């Protein structure tokens, strides 16, 4: 998986490209792609802050009963 900083950098580059794009359709696609990269970076940041443990996985199965 890509590093969080790489995802954020890629999102910024896509937004910069979108600002310079004349075609509205392409500009919207670039912005949506940037938003996806930002979402991935946020998700990865949360995952790093809250690592999965064996105990937490066990809780999932116990609470499901």
Phi and psi in radians as a Rosetta constraint file:
Dihedral C 1 N 2 CA 2 C 2 CIRCULARHARMONIC -1.242 0.35
Dihedral N 2 CA 2 C 2 N 3 CIRCULARHARMONIC 2.686 0.35
Dihedral C 2 N 3 CA 3 C 3 CIRCULARHARMONIC -1.239 0.35
Dihedral N 3 CA 3 C 3 N 4 CIRCULARHARMONIC 2.608 0.35
Dihedral C 3 N 4 CA 4 C 4 CIRCULARHARMONIC -1.000 0.35
Dihedral N 4 CA 4 C 4 N 5 CIRCULARHARMONIC -0.747 0.35
Dihedral C 4 N 5 CA 5 C 5 CIRCULARHARMONIC -1.113 0.35
Dihedral N 5 CA 5 C 5 N 6 CIRCULARHARMONIC -0.608 0.35
Dihedral C 5 N 6 CA 6 C 6 CIRCULARHARMONIC -1.164 0.35
Dihedral N 6 CA 6 C 6 N 7 CIRCULARHARMONIC -0.701 0.35
Dihedral C 6 N 7 CA 7 C 7 CIRCULARHARMONIC -1.130 0.35
Dihedral N 7 CA 7 C 7 N 8 CIRCULARHARMONIC -0.732 0.35
Dihedral C 7 N 8 CA 8 C 8 CIRCULARHARMONIC -1.147 0.35
Dihedral N 8 CA 8 C 8 N 9 CIRCULARHARMONIC -0.723 0.35
Dihedral C 8 N 9 CA 9 C 9 CIRCULARHARMONIC -1.107 0.35
Dihedral N 9 CA 9 C 9 N 10 CIRCULARHARMONIC -0.758 0.35
Dihedral C 9 N 10 CA 10 C 10 CIRCULARHARMONIC -1.100 0.35
Dihedral N 10 CA 10 C 10 N 11 CIRCULARHARMONIC -0.709 0.35
Dihedral C 10 N 11 CA 11 C 11 CIRCULARHARMONIC -1.076 0.35
Dihedral N 11 CA 11 C 11 N 12 CIRCULARHARMONIC -0.743 0.35
Dihedral C 11 N 12 CA 12 C 12 CIRCULARHARMONIC -1.114 0.35
Dihedral N 12 CA 12 C 12 N 13 CIRCULARHARMONIC -0.706 0.35
Dihedral C 12 N 13 CA 13 C 13 CIRCULARHARMONIC -1.130 0.35
Dihedral N 13 CA 13 C 13 N 14 CIRCULARHARMONIC -0.708 0.35
Dihedral C 13 N 14 CA 14 C 14 CIRCULARHARMONIC -1.140 0.35
Dihedral N 14 CA 14 C 14 N 15 CIRCULARHARMONIC -0.700 0.35
Dihedral C 14 N 15 CA 15 C 15 CIRCULARHARMONIC -1.138 0.35
Dihedral N 15 CA 15 C 15 N 16 CIRCULARHARMONIC -0.671 0.35
Dihedral C 15 N 16 CA 16 C 16 CIRCULARHARMONIC -1.134 0.35
Dihedral N 16 CA 16 C 16 N 17 CIRCULARHARMONIC -0.734 0.35
Dihedral C 16 N 17 CA 17 C 17 CIRCULARHARMONIC -1.056 0.35
Dihedral N 17 CA 17 C 17 N 18 CIRCULARHARMONIC -0.729 0.35
Dihedral C 17 N 18 CA 18 C 18 CIRCULARHARMONIC -1.086 0.35
Dihedral N 18 CA 18 C 18 N 19 CIRCULARHARMONIC -0.671 0.35
Dihedral C 18 N 19 CA 19 C 19 CIRCULARHARMONIC -1.098 0.35
Dihedral N 19 CA 19 C 19 N 20 CIRCULARHARMONIC -0.530 0.35
Dihedral C 19 N 20 CA 20 C 20 CIRCULARHARMONIC -1.634 0.35
Dihedral N 20 CA 20 C 20 N 21 CIRCULARHARMONIC -0.132 0.35
Dihedral C 20 N 21 CA 21 C 21 CIRCULARHARMONIC -1.410 0.35
Dihedral N 21 CA 21 C 21 N 22 CIRCULARHARMONIC 2.276 0.35
Dihedral C 21 N 22 CA 22 C 22 CIRCULARHARMONIC -1.433 0.35
Dihedral N 22 CA 22 C 22 N 23 CIRCULARHARMONIC -0.592 0.35
Dihedral C 22 N 23 CA 23 C 23 CIRCULARHARMONIC -1.331 0.35
Dihedral N 23 CA 23 C 23 N 24 CIRCULARHARMONIC 2.096 0.35
Dihedral C 23 N 24 CA 24 C 24 CIRCULARHARMONIC -1.082 0.35
Dihedral N 24 CA 24 C 24 N 25 CIRCULARHARMONIC -0.666 0.35
Dihedral C 24 N 25 CA 25 C 25 CIRCULARHARMONIC -1.120 0.35
Dihedral N 25 CA 25 C 25 N 26 CIRCULARHARMONIC -0.804 0.35
Dihedral C 25 N 26 CA 26 C 26 CIRCULARHARMONIC -1.165 0.35
Dihedral N 26 CA 26 C 26 N 27 CIRCULARHARMONIC -0.689 0.35
Dihedral C 26 N 27 CA 27 C 27 CIRCULARHARMONIC -1.046 0.35
Dihedral N 27 CA 27 C 27 N 28 CIRCULARHARMONIC -0.777 0.35
Dihedral C 27 N 28 CA 28 C 28 CIRCULARHARMONIC -1.111 0.35
Dihedral N 28 CA 28 C 28 N 29 CIRCULARHARMONIC -0.688 0.35
Dihedral C 28 N 29 CA 29 C 29 CIRCULARHARMONIC -1.127 0.35
Dihedral N 29 CA 29 C 29 N 30 CIRCULARHARMONIC -0.732 0.35
Dihedral C 29 N 30 CA 30 C 30 CIRCULARHARMONIC -1.094 0.35
Dihedral N 30 CA 30 C 30 N 31 CIRCULARHARMONIC -0.715 0.35
Dihedral C 30 N 31 CA 31 C 31 CIRCULARHARMONIC -1.144 0.35
Dihedral N 31 CA 31 C 31 N 32 CIRCULARHARMONIC -0.742 0.35
Dihedral C 31 N 32 CA 32 C 32 CIRCULARHARMONIC -1.092 0.35
Dihedral N 32 CA 32 C 32 N 33 CIRCULARHARMONIC -0.691 0.35
Dihedral C 32 N 33 CA 33 C 33 CIRCULARHARMONIC -1.104 0.35
Dihedral N 33 CA 33 C 33 N 34 CIRCULARHARMONIC -0.748 0.35
Dihedral C 33 N 34 CA 34 C 34 CIRCULARHARMONIC -1.066 0.35
Dihedral N 34 CA 34 C 34 N 35 CIRCULARHARMONIC -0.725 0.35
Dihedral C 34 N 35 CA 35 C 35 CIRCULARHARMONIC -1.086 0.35
Dihedral N 35 CA 35 C 35 N 36 CIRCULARHARMONIC -0.662 0.35
Dihedral C 35 N 36 CA 36 C 36 CIRCULARHARMONIC -1.143 0.35
Dihedral N 36 CA 36 C 36 N 37 CIRCULARHARMONIC -0.748 0.35
Dihedral C 36 N 37 CA 37 C 37 CIRCULARHARMONIC -1.093 0.35
Dihedral N 37 CA 37 C 37 N 38 CIRCULARHARMONIC -0.708 0.35
Dihedral C 37 N 38 CA 38 C 38 CIRCULARHARMONIC -1.115 0.35
Dihedral N 38 CA 38 C 38 N 39 CIRCULARHARMONIC -0.710 0.35
Dihedral C 38 N 39 CA 39 C 39 CIRCULARHARMONIC -1.108 0.35
Dihedral N 39 CA 39 C 39 N 40 CIRCULARHARMONIC -0.760 0.35
Dihedral C 39 N 40 CA 40 C 40 CIRCULARHARMONIC -1.061 0.35
Dihedral N 40 CA 40 C 40 N 41 CIRCULARHARMONIC -0.728 0.35
Dihedral C 40 N 41 CA 41 C 41 CIRCULARHARMONIC -1.103 0.35
Dihedral N 41 CA 41 C 41 N 42 CIRCULARHARMONIC -0.732 0.35
Dihedral C 41 N 42 CA 42 C 42 CIRCULARHARMONIC -1.114 0.35
Dihedral N 42 CA 42 C 42 N 43 CIRCULARHARMONIC -0.763 0.35
Dihedral C 42 N 43 CA 43 C 43 CIRCULARHARMONIC -1.106 0.35
Dihedral N 43 CA 43 C 43 N 44 CIRCULARHARMONIC -0.731 0.35
Dihedral C 43 N 44 CA 44 C 44 CIRCULARHARMONIC -1.170 0.35
Dihedral N 44 CA 44 C 44 N 45 CIRCULARHARMONIC -0.679 0.35
Dihedral C 44 N 45 CA 45 C 45 CIRCULARHARMONIC -1.073 0.35
Dihedral N 45 CA 45 C 45 N 46 CIRCULARHARMONIC -0.737 0.35
Dihedral C 45 N 46 CA 46 C 46 CIRCULARHARMONIC -1.130 0.35
Dihedral N 46 CA 46 C 46 N 47 CIRCULARHARMONIC -0.744 0.35
Dihedral C 46 N 47 CA 47 C 47 CIRCULARHARMONIC -1.088 0.35
Dihedral N 47 CA 47 C 47 N 48 CIRCULARHARMONIC -0.661 0.35
Dihedral C 47 N 48 CA 48 C 48 CIRCULARHARMONIC -1.194 0.35
Dihedral N 48 CA 48 C 48 N 49 CIRCULARHARMONIC -0.626 0.35
Dihedral C 48 N 49 CA 49 C 49 CIRCULARHARMONIC -1.343 0.35
Dihedral N 49 CA 49 C 49 N 50 CIRCULARHARMONIC -0.396 0.35
Dihedral C 49 N 50 CA 50 C 50 CIRCULARHARMONIC -2.272 0.35
Dihedral N 50 CA 50 C 50 N 51 CIRCULARHARMONIC 1.246 0.35
Dihedral C 50 N 51 CA 51 C 51 CIRCULARHARMONIC -1.110 0.35
Dihedral N 51 CA 51 C 51 N 52 CIRCULARHARMONIC 2.574 0.35
Dihedral C 51 N 52 CA 52 C 52 CIRCULARHARMONIC -1.322 0.35
Dihedral N 52 CA 52 C 52 N 53 CIRCULARHARMONIC 2.347 0.35
Dihedral C 52 N 53 CA 53 C 53 CIRCULARHARMONIC -2.107 0.35
Dihedral N 53 CA 53 C 53 N 54 CIRCULARHARMONIC 2.851 0.35
Dihedral C 53 N 54 CA 54 C 54 CIRCULARHARMONIC -1.077 0.35
Dihedral N 54 CA 54 C 54 N 55 CIRCULARHARMONIC -0.686 0.35
Dihedral C 54 N 55 CA 55 C 55 CIRCULARHARMONIC -1.105 0.35
Dihedral N 55 CA 55 C 55 N 56 CIRCULARHARMONIC -0.718 0.35
Dihedral C 55 N 56 CA 56 C 56 CIRCULARHARMONIC -1.191 0.35
Dihedral N 56 CA 56 C 56 N 57 CIRCULARHARMONIC -0.588 0.35
Dihedral C 56 N 57 CA 57 C 57 CIRCULARHARMONIC -1.172 0.35
Dihedral N 57 CA 57 C 57 N 58 CIRCULARHARMONIC -0.678 0.35
Dihedral C 57 N 58 CA 58 C 58 CIRCULARHARMONIC -1.097 0.35
Dihedral N 58 CA 58 C 58 N 59 CIRCULARHARMONIC -0.665 0.35
Dihedral C 58 N 59 CA 59 C 59 CIRCULARHARMONIC -1.061 0.35
Dihedral N 59 CA 59 C 59 N 60 CIRCULARHARMONIC -0.626 0.35
Dihedral C 59 N 60 CA 60 C 60 CIRCULARHARMONIC -1.050 0.35
Dihedral N 60 CA 60 C 60 N 61 CIRCULARHARMONIC -0.782 0.35
Dihedral C 60 N 61 CA 61 C 61 CIRCULARHARMONIC -1.262 0.35
Dihedral N 61 CA 61 C 61 N 62 CIRCULARHARMONIC -0.631 0.35
Dihedral C 61 N 62 CA 62 C 62 CIRCULARHARMONIC -1.230 0.35
Dihedral N 62 CA 62 C 62 N 63 CIRCULARHARMONIC -0.728 0.35
Dihedral C 62 N 63 CA 63 C 63 CIRCULARHARMONIC -1.227 0.35
Dihedral N 63 CA 63 C 63 N 64 CIRCULARHARMONIC -0.400 0.35
Dihedral C 63 N 64 CA 64 C 64 CIRCULARHARMONIC -1.311 0.35
Dihedral N 64 CA 64 C 64 N 65 CIRCULARHARMONIC -0.218 0.35
